[in-house]
Each structure stands twice: as C-alpha cells, then as structure tokens.
Amino acid sequence: MNRFATLFFFLLSFCSYKSYAQLGFCTGSKGEPIFTENFGNGTNYGPALPTGTTNYNFVVGNPNDGSYTLYYRTNLYSTWHYSLDHTPDATNGVNGKALIVNANASTTGDFYKRIVTGLCINTTFEFSAWVMNVYNPGSGFCGASEIPINVRFEIWNDTETVLLGSGDTGNIMGTASPLWQQFALVFTTGSETSVVLKMKNNGVGGCGNDLAIDDIEFRACGELTTVTSPPLTGQTYQACSNEIPLSLTFQAATTGVLPHFYQWQSSNDGTTWTDISGETSSTYTASAISSATYIRTKVAQDAANLNNSFCSTISNVFTVSFQNSPAVAVSDGNFEICGSDPFPTLSVTANAGSGVNWYDSPSGGNLLLSNSTTFIPTAAGIFYAETFDLSSNCVSDTRTPVSLTIVPLATATISATTPICSGNSTNVTFNGTPNAEVTYTIEGGSDQFITLNGSGTASLTTPVLNTPITYSIVSVASPVSASCNQLVSDSVTITVNQPPTATISGGQSLCSGANGTIQFVGTPNAIVYYEVNSGPIQSIVLNAIGERTVTISNITTTTVVTLTDVETIGINGCSQSINQSTTFTVVQSPTATLSVNTTSVCAGDTVTLTFTGTPNSQVTYNENSGVNQTIDLDASGTAVITTSAINSTTVYQLVSVELVQSPFCFQTINDVETITINPVPVATFSGNIDYCSGETIAILLSSNLTGTTFSWTVNQNGVAGATSDSGDQINQLLSATNDGTVTYTVTPFNNGCAGSPIIIVVNVYAIPTPTLTDGAICLLSGNTAAQPYLLDSGLDISTHSFVWYFENNLIPMANDSTYEANQIGEYGVVVTNLISGCVSPLETALVVESVLGESLLIEQSEAFSENPTITVTVVGGEGPFYYQLDDFGFQTSNVFTNVAPGFHTITVVDDSSCTNLTETATIINYPKFFTPNGDGLNDTWNISGVDGTSLIYIFDRYGKLIKQISPLGTGWDGTYNGQPVFSSDYWFTIDFAENGVPKTFKSHFSLKR
C-alpha cells in the first residue's frame, strides 16, 4: 500500500484537516524524530544557519536587535542569564549550541523556518522546541518595562498560502534563574505531503524579548501503544541468573478500534534497535533471554509503513535484566565444645545486600532460622547456611556447612605429704579421669604436663626443698580431644621450716639535701642489725609481716647502709650472718639555655631552636606565653627543633629544666628569644591564555608588594618556543604541530622572601594542515568526461569548517572536507578548526585532463616456447602506461618475457590514475625437474595451462609407459605401481589444442631425489 494513499487513521488523534490549535503535546505514542535541530556544538560562534532558515541577521558575537548567533552559553550580555544549551552532552557532545536571538523590536520575523517533505497524508504530527527567556530580571536593567518573549508556532502548506496549524507560547517573563520550557504544536495533514514549519516572533518591541531556542523536533504522533508482559506488572522485570534461559511473552495494546501492524524490536543497550524477524503480531514470545534485553514495537496502520518514521510510532520500552546469584556465604568456622559448655553461636559472612537462611540439609530440608548470619543450635550436628539477595530474593547456588561437636569433660585432684624439713623431698600424687592429660604449675610458674594411667593415677617426686612450695592443677584435657580442656582449681602446699632471712633496699639517687628511706624485709618478728657509713651497729625488730623502714635525713654526700645479721626470737630461733648494703648518691641541679639560628625571617619560614644544658634533662618552654611544651636533651646536652611556619612576631621563652629520671631534680630558668617577620609577596597575572600556533603570548605579572620580581620555569607539552626566564611580562612566540599546552610556574621574590608559585597554563592550538594532491579529470576517447577528480583535504568535517576556491575565486556552497573538480585549473581550500578557531593558509592543487585507455589486446608466444612471452597493447588513452604481471611491480615495457606457465593477470594503469584495465593470459609450459622427497616443495610433476581434456603420457628412457595423467589431477608423484622410481630423465608426450588446432608435444624432464 502506498504511504501517501494510506488513510493513516491511528495518527489522526481526532483532529480534523486544517484545524487550528493552540499549543499542546502528543498524548499518544510518538515516532522516531523526522528531524532534530540541536545547532551543533563547539566554543566558537556560528556557523550561520542555511539561507532561508531565518530572516534574522547572523553575527559573530553578541547579537543586537534583529540579529542572532549560535553559541554554547547564553550570557552574551551581563543582563542575560548564564545557561548552557538544552541538548544533553550524551546526544550532542560537550559545549552544545543553542539559537540565541535578540528579537526585533519592529517586526514579527521568522526565528526558524524549515521545509519537511515526504509526509503521509491524513497524519498527525508534533512540532516541538525548547525555549528560554534569557533576560535576567534580577539585573534590574528593564525594570517594570520588561517585554516578555512570545513565540508563535505555525505550519503552512508547501506554497505558504494555507495555514495548517498555529499556536503561541503566551507571554513568558524573565525568571529568577535560567528556565528551559518545551512547547509543541500538534496538527494533522490533509492531502499535504510537504509542509513549512515556522517559529515566529509574537512579542512586541522594547526592553527584553530576548530568547534562546534548542532541540527543535518534528515527529509522527499516533494512538498510545503500551507493551506489557502479563502476569508481570509494570514495564521492567528483574530475574535471577539461575532462571536463565528465561521465556517471556510480551503484548502490545494500542488505543482505538482500527487494526494495527506491528514490528517487534530488541536492543542490548536501549539505544541501537534491531527488528526481530517474523515478529509482526501484537504478541511476541522471547524463549531464551540470557542477558539484559530491551523490547519495544513499531506500530503502523499499514505494514508497508512500519519502516517509515513519517508514518509509524514506537511503544514504550520493556526492560528485562538479571540479578546474579549472591555469593556463597563463607563459614566463620566449625565449633567443638566441651561437656556442659553453653551452645556457641555459629556464623557465616555474607556480602553486603545478602541475607542468610539456615537449614538442616545441604538442599531442601527444614528451615531452621531465616534472615540471620548467626544461628545457635540446641544439639550437635551439621547446619547449612544459604544466602539470598535482600532486594531480589535470588538464592546462592550452594549452601555452606557449619558443624558443632560436643566432647565430655575430664577431672583430676592433687595431694602430697607436708610439712617437711629444709633439705628433704616428698611425693605429689594426681588422681582423675583415666588417660587424661593434667596441666599443673609449681609456684605459679610455667605450665607442666603429666598423663594419668589407665587407672586414673600419676605421681612425681619433688626436688630437695629449702623453702615452702605449692603445686597447683590448672586444667585437665580430655583424652578424646585435647582442645576440650577443663579448668580445675586444686593445689597442695608443702611447708618447709627455714632459718630467718632479711634484705635491705632503698638506695637511690637523690637531689642534694633530700631524705633517704631504707626498707628491711625478712622473717616476721626477727631482729636485724645494720651500720651507716661503717659507723656503730644499730638494730630494729621486724613487724608481724616481716617489714620495717628507717629514715636518714639531709643527705648531702654519698651514704652507704650495710645489713650485717638477722636472728629470730624464741627457743626455736636461729640466726644468719648477712652482708648486704644499699647506697644513696647525690645529684646536682640541672641547667639549660636557648639560642636561635636567626631572629628575622620571611612570613611562612621556620627557625631552628637550639637547647643546651644538662645531658638527658627535660626543658620546659613556651611560645608567646602559650601552653608550656617540653623537649629532652640528648646525652651531649643538646636538642634542636625546627618550628612550624611563622607568620607574625614570635617570642620563645625557657621556663624550667628537670632531670627526666630519678631523682627528677628541678630548676626554674628565664631565657628569651624573639623572632620578627618580613612580608611575603603574592603573585597574580592577567592576559589571554588561548593562542594559535605562531602567535606571541602576552601575560602581565603583578604582586601585592612594590618592588617584587618574578622568575618562571616552563613545562611544554607538544609546544615549542617556551623558555624559563624572569621579568614582569611573559612574551614568547609559541608553536605547535598538534594542540598542546605550556605550564608556566611563576615565583615572586621580595626582600629575600619567595612567595608561593602560581601556575599559568597556556593552551596552544595547532593550525589546521589540509593536504591536496594534484590530479586529473578522466576523459573518454571522444573527450567526454568519464569521472571528475575528487579533492580531499584529509581533515574531519565534524571538527573543521571548509571554504573552497577555484582560480582564487570563492566556490559558493562548497563547505565539505572534499570537493569534486569538473574543470581544469587550480583549486584551493582554507580550513578553520571549529574548536580553536585557528585558520590554515590556502592549500592548492592543480587539476588537468587525461584520456583513459579503453581496452587491452593480449598477444602471447606459442605453447612450450623456450622464452614464453606476453605482449600488451592498450586501445585508446594518452599514456604513458605502466604494466604489471600478477602481483609483481609495474614496468614501462609492454612486453613480459620468461613468463612462468599457468594463468596470469595483466594490469595497466597511467600517470593520471584514469586508466585501470585488467586482462588474463595462459602460458603453457612444463617443469624441467621435480623432487618427490615429501618436503612439500616440487613433490609432484604436471603441466598447467592446457585444456582439461588433454592427455599426458610419461615414459622412462627406454620407452616404457610409466604413468598417464591429466592436467586437472594432482600430477605424477615419482612412483611406478606404488614404488619410488630412480632419479633419472623421463620423457613425456602431450596431446592438446592451441587456438583450435590439435597438436602433440614431446620432451623430457628430470626426477631428483
């Protein structure tokens, strides 16, 4: 069915032909855009719209009344909003442009006009655009006199004599912030197949009425088509990966009563769509979905229109995605417990977003606990954890086992004979669970081990004892599992009667004049005897716990106290001579001083503080009377620190010095150092940072301090000409083959102080370099043109604009990266980089005429010639010609000699590339030898290039027939009746036809092994 004859009723949307309507949007399904105007992208102005698109004047820069431009931002005046274009970067790239218009105060001119052809009759379409009032009322420029924008949408027949539809946006005042708004006009064609779309100024003159337009679209509008997949709800479905392959049935429902035709489509990314072959009904079943898939359908009233975006619409998109099975839980470990220990908490670790269910079987079984990574069992056994996704409920492929084992407890007791006399030993006995391992200690020392026998008994003998000793059981390990270890509290103390003892302690280093305290410790109630500095013997009785102290006052010199004897009181008392002493040494008070490496620094610099004094002492100081700080002097009596950055006058003051170890002697000190500050310069710069290759940059350097000097270093990235230097201006000629940058690191200096460097990045854009090649227009023998010559600049039209010249005259409407030359003469092109705006010099090429060759005549020598030759003659053409045999190089001679036997291809070309002719030829000859040794080279012998009906007979030198072969076969392999023949000469005859004449040829060849 012809699309122009189809009454495309489902697109009518109940609108009558030539009806007029105010603005509104399509309420049904829409087709693919018939066109979308987004005005391109880039950071330069323009280019101008094609002639007839608007009756406003194009300007490069800020548009005045009655002018427009194309630009990537809208704040071309300070009273206009700053906004980027409306088109998403993913659609049009970064720095997309919009049409920016300063509406004319005295005319309702066309902002935008476009002719659309090839439309279907009786079809509804939507004409839409995004509009923004760029005036910012917050600037106060217009005040109460602000004029709103008002855009009128019109659709005319192709002669612009009948208005088919219209509507306006109404007055749109400036907003506090940039606001893009979309408007649309829905209309229905009658018999028209071409229309004229217009967007017109419907506002009045005055302050304001300035606007931006973007993303103009024109598309078909039809009845609403919705794709679902019952019994699922919604338009998305997420399945689990273990459901693969997935089968779903999709249904398309279209409003209205008329019949519809469908073409189902699928996509892997939601952007690129592919028709599903044969799926043209209202339902479609996808039986093997295994990855993310997008489904939609095209809809038309006529099957012939399904691939016509002018006459078809598109449904919503149904999305199918898959959720991976969650990772298997990781066991946190199996448990083994002892006897009546409390049941432990079994646990596993699951990934974030996963829950855990516990079962009593590796598959199926009973659910024990849901949605918990932990589980407390009530008996021994193996328990299984299964993960599930918290959002999709997809479960893991396997379950994780976690086990619990219960081991019985073991027991033990200890006993011994006590008390004993000093110098004797005794037995210690253990009783408990047979074969259990007992851990015990002697006097709380390290663990020792003994194993009970089968009757549950074990014993040991103590060493000779002179003091009481205690044996204690720590734990008992089960003979079933050593990890099941029960703590046991049982001990026995063996008492040993001993002579009295005493010790003396307390000697230490003291500050001069301090008191010293002596401690005596020994047998309770014993008497101890001592002397001070070898003076008279003195005594003191220890108390009931065997302790006493003695104080020695005002120690100024080294003092030694010596313990001489100890004795007990009573009929069983005893004594013991002892020679122990303790010494008091006297330490003098410490000292300290402070010095600095400089007392005047630049702001942000540091200074070095040097503390000198008593070795290993601790000095206390403060900064600007702030919180006290401390520093330790080393063994040489020195400590050095570097301050943090100093930005104001700072005073460092010593407070005290103290020994950091006993006896901690202390002294107050007053020592001060004051640091003053020199100011630090701050650098700034002004000037352009974007240049084309070959331009001289101009960057002015300045500072907050008079007298500041500047120096800089450079880092070139694809740029030449930048050098490190000094001064208050950077003026350097830069060049670049490709776009590059120069990074200048500028450091200010003032009064010996260096300020923080600033980074200046200068962009250097390469000059476009088009390349044109001289060529020729090819002519037939009658001097009629066979083909023009294509001039190719070698540059990308998406990133460059092009202006072509012929004999130094501008060629109108020639703005592609290539140009077809139909006249002889000099052509030229000038190229502008759309991003940088850099312009190339004129690149030229000379185009001449050349007559091409029309055919080839091939002459070749007779079959089996000693020097096979092919002679080529070109019919027509001017030459000079170049001749090629097969894949060998071209030659100027038209004769090929010593040509190998077989089929050959002859190619002829000329200087101008106009002639390119090909013919074939066949050379009949035979190999002079072959080597059937199985190495894959010359293993068989045959004659090529003759007719397949020819017969070849091979004889030995005595005339015996060895083999009959065909040129179409594999040839002779050097055997007779399956056995290899000797190396020798062999003869052959061949019956063949040459130019229709039967012939016989006879010769010989060699077989070599």
HELIX and SHEET records of a PDB file:
HELIX    1   1 PHE A    9  LEU A   11  5                                   3    
HELIX    2   2 ASP A   89  ASN A   92  1                                   4    
HELIX    3   3 PRO A  137  SER A  139  5                                   3    
HELIX    4   4 GLY A  143  SER A  145  5                                   3    
HELIX    5   5 SER A  241  GLU A  243  5                                   3    
HELIX    6   6 ALA A  303  ASN A  305  5                                   3    
SHEET    1   A 3 SER A  29  LYS A  30  0                                        
SHEET    2   A 3 ASP A 210  GLY A 222 -1                                        
SHEET    3   A 3 PHE A  35  GLU A  37 -1                                        
SHEET    1   B 5 SER A  29  LYS A  30  0                                        
SHEET    2   B 5 ASP A 210  GLY A 222 -1                                        
SHEET    3   B 5 ALA A  98  ASN A 102 -1                                        
SHEET    4   B 5 SER A  67  TYR A  71 -1                                        
SHEET    5   B 5 ASN A  57  PHE A  58  1                                        
SHEET    1   C 4 SER A  29  LYS A  30  0                                        
SHEET    2   C 4 ASP A 210  GLY A 222 -1                                        
SHEET    3   C 4 THR A 124  ASN A 133 -1                                        
SHEET    4   C 4 GLN A 181  THR A 188 -1                                        
SHEET    1   D 4 ASP A 110  VAL A 116  0                                        
SHEET    2   D 4 VAL A 195  ASN A 201 -1                                        
SHEET    3   D 4 VAL A 151  ASN A 157 -1                                        
SHEET    4   D 4 LEU A 163  ASP A 168 -1                                        
SHEET    1   E 3 THR A 225  THR A 228  0                                        
SHEET    2   E 3 LEU A 246  THR A 254 -1                                        
SHEET    3   E 3 THR A 283  ILE A 289 -1                                        
SHEET    1   F 5 THR A 236  CYS A 240  0                                        
SHEET    2   F 5 PHE A 318  GLN A 323  1                                        
SHEET    3   F 5 THR A 293  ALA A 300 -1                                        
SHEET    4   F 5 PHE A 261  SER A 267 -1                                        
SHEET    5   F 5 THR A 274  ASP A 275 -1                                        
SHEET    1   G 4 THR A 236  CYS A 240  0                                        
SHEET    2   G 4 PHE A 318  GLN A 323  1                                        
SHEET    3   G 4 THR A 293  ALA A 300 -1                                        
SHEET    4   G 4 THR A 313  ILE A 314 -1                                        
SHEET    1   H 3 VAL A 330  SER A 331  0                                        
SHEET    2   H 3 LEU A 346  THR A 349 -1                                        
SHEET    3   H 3 THR A 374  PHE A 375 -1                                        
SHEET    1   I 5 PHE A 335  CYS A 338  0                                        
SHEET    2   I 5 THR A 400  VAL A 407  1                                        
SHEET    3   I 5 GLY A 381  ASP A 389 -1                                        
SHEET    4   I 5 SER A 354  TYR A 359 -1                                        
SHEET    5   I 5 LEU A 367  LEU A 369 -1                                        
SHEET    1   J 3 ALA A 412  ALA A 416  0                                        
SHEET    2   J 3 ASN A 427  GLY A 432 -1                                        
SHEET    3   J 3 THR A 457  THR A 461 -1                                        
SHEET    1   K 2 ILE A 420  CYS A 421  0                                        
SHEET    2   K 2 VAL A 496  ASN A 497  1                                        
SHEET    1   L 4 GLN A 448  THR A 451  0                                        
SHEET    2   L 4 GLU A 437  ILE A 442 -1                                        
SHEET    3   L 4 ILE A 469  ALA A 477 -1                                        
SHEET    4   L 4 ASN A 485  ILE A 494 -1                                        
SHEET    1   M 3 ALA A 502  SER A 505  0                                        
SHEET    2   M 3 ALA A 514  GLY A 522 -1                                        
SHEET    3   M 3 GLU A 547  ILE A 555 -1                                        
SHEET    1   N 5 SER A 509  CYS A 511  0                                        
SHEET    2   N 5 SER A 575  VAL A 587  1                                        
SHEET    3   N 5 THR A 559  GLU A 567 -1                                        
SHEET    4   N 5 ILE A 527  VAL A 532 -1                                        
SHEET    5   N 5 GLN A 538  VAL A 541 -1                                        
SHEET    1   O 3 ALA A 592  VAL A 596  0                                        
SHEET    2   O 3 THR A 608  GLY A 613 -1                                        
SHEET    3   O 3 THR A 638  THR A 642 -1                                        
SHEET    1   P 5 SER A 600  CYS A 602  0                                        
SHEET    2   P 5 PHE A 666  ASN A 678  1                                        
SHEET    3   P 5 THR A 650  LEU A 659 -1                                        
SHEET    4   P 5 SER A 617  GLU A 623 -1                                        
SHEET    5   P 5 GLN A 629  ASP A 632 -1                                        
SHEET    1   Q 3 ALA A 683  SER A 686  0                                        
SHEET    2   Q 3 ILE A 699  SER A 703 -1                                        
SHEET    3   Q 3 GLN A 729  ILE A 730 -1                                        
SHEET    1   R 5 ASP A 690  CYS A 692  0                                        
SHEET    2   R 5 ILE A 758  TYR A 765  1                                        
SHEET    3   R 5 GLY A 740  ASN A 750 -1                                        
SHEET    4   R 5 THR A 709  ASN A 717 -1                                        
SHEET    5   R 5 ASP A 725  SER A 726 -1                                        
SHEET    1   S 4 ASP A 690  CYS A 692  0                                        
SHEET    2   S 4 ILE A 758  TYR A 765  1                                        
SHEET    3   S 4 GLY A 740  ASN A 750 -1                                        
SHEET    4   S 4 CYS A 753  ALA A 754 -1                                        
SHEET    1   T 6 ALA A 785  GLN A 787  0                                        
SHEET    2   T 6 GLY A 775  LEU A 779 -1                                        
SHEET    3   T 6 GLU A 843  VAL A 851  1                                        
SHEET    4   T 6 GLY A 825  ASN A 833 -1                                        
SHEET    5   T 6 HIS A 800  PHE A 806 -1                                        
SHEET    6   T 6 ASN A 809  LEU A 810 -1                                        
SHEET    1   U 2 TYR A 789  ASP A 792  0                                        
SHEET    2   U 2 THR A 818  ALA A 821 -1                                        
SHEET    1   V 3 GLY A 853  GLN A 860  0                                        
SHEET    2   V 3 ILE A 870  GLY A 876 -1                                        
SHEET    3   V 3 VAL A 895  PHE A 896 -1                                        
SHEET    1   W 3 PHE A 881  LEU A 885  0                                        
SHEET    2   W 3 GLY A 902  ASP A 910 -1                                        
SHEET    3   W 3 ASN A 916  ILE A 923 -1                                        
SHEET    1   X 5 PHE A 929  PHE A 930  0                                        
SHEET    2   X 5 VAL A 997  LEU A1007  1                                        
SHEET    3   X 5 SER A 984  GLU A 994 -1                                        
SHEET    4   X 5 LEU A 951  PHE A 955 -1                                        
SHEET    5   X 5 LEU A 961  ILE A 965 -1                                        
SHEET    1   Y 2 THR A 975  TYR A 976  0                                        
SHEET    2   Y 2 GLN A 979  PRO A 980 -1                                        
END                                                                             
